Amino acid sequence: MELRKTLTESDISHLSINDVGTYIHAQIDDHIDNGLIHFTKGSIDHTGIFNIGTNAHTQIDAHIAGTGAAVHGDTHLQNTGDTSTGDYTFDGKVGIGIVPTENFHVYKANDIAFKTEVDKTTNTFFSGIRMEFVDSKDGGTTGF
């Protein structure tokens, strides 16, 4: 006569499972319960993160908190929507993206385009100027 019993999940005690894996059940429970070796995103102290990247944590914090040209490029035009002031030199094509593809035209306040390099360098044009990108494909312009 053969006897069989069908087991359900409620019939199995996880404390009685043996010979599965390297660790005994008590070791696994201890590992799971150990709050010193398991971290959540909210429990990680960002000042204690090391060996990731080339800058020390204090250098990164100083950069984020810093101001001025040396830190955030205050002497360069950036796509921030802010008003930029200062002296800027544009060499060749200027645009948005890694490789600018459009010509950059600067106009005097009276909407007369600078025609020569002398005009561009002898006039103050960062007060009341109009700049536009010329689309070389269809001749259209986009002013900003």
Secondary structure, DSSP 4 states (H G I P E B T S, - for coil): --------GGG--GGG--SSSSS-HHHHHHHHH-TTT---GGG--GGG--SSSSS-HHHHHHHHH--SHHHH-TTS--TTSS---S-----S---SSSS--SEEEEE-TTSPBP-SHHHHHHS--SSS-EEEEE-TTT--EEE-
